[in-house]
Amino acid sequence: MSDHTVRLLSSADEQRGAWNLFRSALHVKAGSDEEWERISEALQESRVFAAFDPELIGTVRAADHEVLLPGGARVPLAAVTGVGVRAGRTRRGVLSALQTAQLQDFADRGVVLASLHATEGAIYGRYGYGVSTLSRNLVVDRRHARLRPEAPAGGEVSVFGLEQAVLHWPDLYGATGTVRPGMITRPAHYWPMNENQARRSDSPVETAVHRGPDGVDGYLVYHVERGDADRQKLTVFEFHYTNPAAFAGLWRFLLSVDLVDDISVIVRPLDEPVELLFTDPRAVKVKGVEDETWLRVIDVPAALAARTYGPGEPVVLEVTDPLLPANDGRYRVGPDGAHRTDAAPALRLDVTSLAMLYFGAWRASALAGTGRVEVLDDTAVSHVDTLFGTRRASWCGTFF
């Protein structure tokens, strides 16, 4: 019999306790009153679950967003964060109980997809999450990098300090920030958390805004700090734009910042053509490619029906979901959409593999080749590669 109970939190004191438990799980000291004042503004009602025995021993929370799908539709997404279990109580089923309660809550509320950033890669697959977007980290040697002469001409760039910039971040992101599949909206409850993260920086956080002929079309957020070997490093945390001129213009700005040796740009889309801007593409060093977001398909019929597909032949997929069995079934997926069917399946997969397939980060042929998809019809694999493929690499670009 379980020695703990799980329930939604309601009081501010309990929610602050859950926030500090999460920080403790990450080996971070308890937050200050000033930080809590900002964080509390980001917590939506009935979104924080906690486990008790009877003291608080575990927590998980979520926030409501929408996510852009291949084809341009948006569906409700729960951004999962704040996952932590008290030291000494791990590996006793606490996290599983929290995940089960949260997933059922998502299903009951009509959430279509859930997403998270995983601190550990071996945990979330057993709850139906799969790696759905990938990113890379880059470093550019500013003192030797030169833009190619034919790089698009940019507009004007203005720089704002933190106090002024936080007032404009929502509008800046609204103008530039949902252009790729996988990107999410940032409602009002998102921004206090984002501001708190910026205020924890030991060096000044600056925002550079690019304006083209039609107004704001790009912005980035950065700070400068002492890096390795006593080199000054400019780190870019946010970089959003709507056209090539803004992309090149913001890079032109970055190269103009004085007293900087290295420009570090983190968590970028895999297909972003940074190297092509420079006379020497080796000025850009890839420092790592890693999982960005993990996706959980909460409502399989709704998720499959909402996105668009490539020109492949229709294929029947059989999906299994041990935690949300209402998703179990067969689905015909084709260029004309997706719906339930009783037809014989060509591929069998669990909901974790479906999550990896959904945004096109992984091809069905790769999943089949590693045993993640059971192939019943060999001709179907290439069709699914085409059906679920995307023109641009899917990417979230929002940390939560």
N, C-alpha and C positions, 0 to 999 in steps of 0.2 A: 504494500500500500504506500502511496506517495506521502512523503513527509513535508510537502509544501503545497500551498494553494496559489492560484494565479487569478488576478483580477485587474480591472482598469483602475487607474488612480484618478482622484478628483481634487484633493486638497493641494494647495501650493506647497505645504511642508513636505508631503509625500513626494511630489514631483521634484522638488529640489533634492531630496534624498536620493531619488533615482538618478538624477543628473550627476550627483557626486559619486554614486556607486559606479556609474559608467566611467567617469574620469579615473576612479581608483583602479578599475579593471585595465585601463590603459597606462597605469602607473603615473598618473597626473594628479597633482594635489587638488584639494577641494577648491571650488571656485569662489571668488569674492562676491560680496553683496552687489557690487557694481555690475559684475558679469551676470549674476543671476537676474538682475533687473532687466537686462537685455534679453537673456535667454528665455525668460518666462513669457516674453511677448511672442516668442516663436512657437510656443506649445499650444496646439489646438486641443479643444476639449475632447475627452474620450479617445485619445490617441496613444497614451502611455500605459503599457501593461507592466505589471511587476509580480514577482514571486515572493512569498513570505513563508517563514517557518517557525515561529511567527514573525521574526525580524525580516527586514528587507534583504533578500539574497540575490535577486536578479531583476533585470529590466530590459525592455525593448520599446522603442517608440517609432512612430511614423508620421509623415506629413502628407497632405493632399496636394498633388500636382496633376498636370496633364503632360502627356508625352507625344511627340510627333512621330508618326509611323511612316514607313515607305508608302508613297502615294499621297501624303499630305494630310491625312485624317489625324485627329487627336483623340485619345481616350484617357479615362481616369487612371492615374498611376499613384501608388503609395511609395514614397521615398522612405526607406527603412534605415534607421540609425539608432544610436544610443544603446547598442546591444552589449550587455555586460552581466557577468555572474561573479558574485563575491568570491575572493580567494578562499579556498578550503571547501567550497560548495560546487566546484566545477565537476563535470563528468558524472553527475548524479541525476541526469534527466531534467534539470532545471531549464536549460536552454530549449530542449525539445518541447517542454510544456509551454513555454512562452511562445515559441514559433507556431505551435499548433493552434493556440488561442488567437494569435494575431492573424494567421492565414484564414481561419474561420471567420474572424471579424471582417477581413477584407471581402470575402465571398458574400457575407451577409449584407455588406454596404454597397455592393455592386462595383467594386474596384475591378478593373480588367487586368492590370499588370502591377507588379511590385518590383522595386529595384533597390539595390544596396551596393555600397563599397565594402569589400571584404577585407578585414584586417588579417585574416588567415584563409588560405585557399582550400583547406581540407574540410571545412565545416559545413558550408551552406548547400552543397550538392544534395545532401540527404534530406533537405527540406524543399527540394524542387527548383532551387536556383541554379542557373548556369551562366557562364561567362558570355555576355551578349555584346559588349563593345570593348575594343582594345585601344590602347593609346601608346604613344612613344614620348620619351623625354629627349630634348636636344640641347646642345651647348654650342654657341657660336663664339669664335675668337674675334671680339669686336675690333681689335686694333689691326687685324689683317683682312677682315671680310670687306668685300666691295660688292655693291649691287651692280648687276649688268646694266649697261646703258639703255637697253630696250625694256627694262622693268617698267611696268605701268606708272605713269606720273600720279602722284597722290595729291590730296587736297591740303587743307590747313590742319595742324595738330595743336591742341591746347592742353595744358597740364594743370591738374587740380590736386590740391592736398586732400587729406582724408576728410576733414570736417566739411568741406564743400562737396566732395565727390559723393559721399554717402547719400546726399539728398537727391542725386541724379542717377545713381546706379540702377534703380528700377526702370526708369525711362530708357537708359542706355541699353540695357539688356532687352527690353521690350522692342527696341528698334532694330536690334542686330542678332538676337540670341536664339532663335528657333528656326534654323535653316537646314539642319541635317536630321535624318531619322535618328531617334534616340535622344534628341535634345528635349529638355523639359521646361515647362513654364516655371516662373519664379513668383508665386503669389506674395502678398504682403507679409505673411508669416515667415517667409524664407529669409528676409533681409536682416532682421536682428541677429540671427545666428552668423550670417556672413560678416556683418559689421563687427561682431565680437571677435571673430577670427582675425580680422584685419587689425583690430586694436591690440591684439596680443603680440604684434610684431615689435621687435626691438629697434627697427629702423623705420624711417618714414615711409608710409605707403602712398604712392602717387597713382593718379589715373590720367592716362593720355587719351584724348578724344579726337577722332578723325572726322572731319567734315568735308564732304564732297559737294558737288553742285546742287544736290537735292537735300542737303542737311547731314545730320549725323549718320554715318554708315560704318563706323567701327570704333572700338575702344579697347584698351588694355589696362591692366592693373599690375603694378610692379613695386618692388623695393630693391635697394642696393645694400649689400652687406659684405663683410670680409669673407672670402672664400678660401679654398685650399691654396697652399703655398703663398699665402698673403696676397692673393689676387682679389681685386674688387669684383664682385659678382652681382649682376643685375638679374633678378629672378622674376619672371612674368607668371602671374597666377591666373589671370583672365586675359583672353585674347579672342575677340569676336568681331566679325566683319561681314559685310553683305556682298562685296564685289572685289575684283582683283586690285583696283586702284587703292582701296582702303587697306587691303592686305599688304601691298608693297609700301604704301605710305607709312603705315605703322612700323614696318621693319626699317624704313629709312629713318624714322624718328629714333628707334632703338639704337641704331648705329651712331647717331649723333650725340648720345648722352656721354658727357665727359667723365673722366676718372672711373672708367669701367673697363675691365679686362675681358670678362666672359659674360655672355648673355645666355642665361638658362631659361628655356621655355619648356614648361612641364605639362604633361597630360594633353598631348595634341593628337588630332586625328592621324591615322596611319597614312592617308593619301594626301595630306597637306603638302604642297610642293615647295617647301622652304628652300631646299637645295637648288632649285631651278632659278632662284632669284640672284644667285651669287656668281661672280666671275669664276670662282673656284668652288665647286660644290663640296669639296672636302673641308671647307671652312665650317661646315655643319657636321657635328659629331653626334651620332645617335648614342645616347647613354643607356638606353633600355627600352624594350617593348614589353608591356605588361597588361594584365586585365584591368579594365577601367570600371565597368559596372557589371553586376550580376542581376539577371532578370528572373522573375518568377511569374509564370502565366497563371493568373488566378481564375480567369474565365476563358477557357480554351475556345469555345464556339465564338464568343464575341471578339476575342483577339484575332483569330484567323479570318473572321469576316471583315474586320475593320481595315486591314492593310491591303495593298494591291500586290500583284504578282507579275512576274515576267512571262514571256511568250512560250513557256514549255508546255508539253502535253499534260493534261490533268492527271493527278496521282491521288490515290487513296492512302491516307496515313492512319494507322491505329495508334492511339495515344493512351497511355496508362498514367494514373496519378493516385498513388496510395493515400495521400493526405487529403485530397479533395476529389473523391471518387465521382462526383457529378461530371467531371471533365472526361472520364473514361469514354472511349468510343472511337468510331471511325469517321474520318473527315475527308471529303473530296475537295482537293485544292487545285485550282486551275486559273488561267488568265481572267476568267469571268467571276472569280471569287471563291469562297469556301463555305461549305455547309456539311452537316451531318449526313451520313449515308449508311446503308446496310451492305454496300458492295464489298467484295473481298479486298483486303489491304495489300498494297505493294511494299510498304515499309512499316515496321513496328518500332516505336520509340517511346521512352518515358517523357514526362513533362520537363525534366531537366534538359534533355537533348533538344526538345522542342524550343526551349528558351534560347539555347545556343544557336539554333537555326533561324530564329524569328527575325532578327535584325540583319541577317546576312553576314555576321562576323565569321561564321564557320560554314563551310560547304557540307552538304549532305554526304558527298563522297568521302570527305575527311572523317566525318562522324562514323560512317559505315566502315571505313578502313581501320578504325580504332575500336570497333566493337560497340560503339554507342548507339548504333541503329541496326536493327535486324532487317536484312534485305530479303524480301520474298519474290521480288521481280527485279532482275538485274537491270532491265532497261529503265526503271523508274528513277534510279539515282541521279543520272544526268539531267533528267527533267526537273527534279527537285532543286538541283543546283541552279538551274535557270529560273525557276519559279521564285525562289527565295532570295536570289541575288539582288544587290542594290547598285545603282550607278555610282553613288558616293559611299565611302566608308561611314557606317553608322557610328555615332559618337554622342556622348552625353554632355561633357564640358561643364557640368555643375557638380561641385562637391557638397555633400549633405551629411 
